[in-house]
Amino acid sequence: MQVDPMSILLLVLIAAGIWVLVELALTARRTRSSVIQLTRSANETFEQTQPVISKLDGVLDDLQPSAKRVDPLLTRANVLMDEVTIGLDKVNDILGDVSEVSGTAAGVSLAVGHVANNAASSVNGVIDRIKSKAAPEASRIRGTAEGVPALGEASGQAKSQASKTAKDSGYITYGETSAGEGTATANHASGEDTAE
């Protein structure tokens, strides 16, 4: 027997082929056992999920009437939101009106304050005039012994002074006439005098 390199190569190839076939058979056997185990696990899992799926079906069946009630609830909630929006718009309008009224009240307050200040100033002016006019009269009354006119004469002069003061200040003064009737004198803004 003669061994040449070609025969050796052929024998090595045949041995390698047989080895590959044996490995394929072993791998197929292992794969088949793995597939069987996987199938068993899947079946067990499916069997365990069957009660859960049944319960979920029951829950979904129970939710169907509730789902039918959700639409009216959403409609009512939508209507309620619209009403709330309308109410808030009304409140906003009311607050705007209150703001306007507050502004008007502030303006009226300011005007009343100006009127009160003007009235107080006018009263102070009249009092100052009366004081300045009455001071010389008081000195005349005190000085009657020193040759100043008598009290009756000073009284007549005081009445004419008061009449002039009333004409100057815009107020009405009442005096007596010889017949006992009351006369009224007023100083109008135009400067004209009116009697009786």
Summary of the structure (lengths in Angstrom):
residues: 196
radius of gyration: 60.9
end to end distance: 174.9
largest distance: 188.9
contacts: 398
relative contact order: 0.03
helix: 82%
strand: 7%
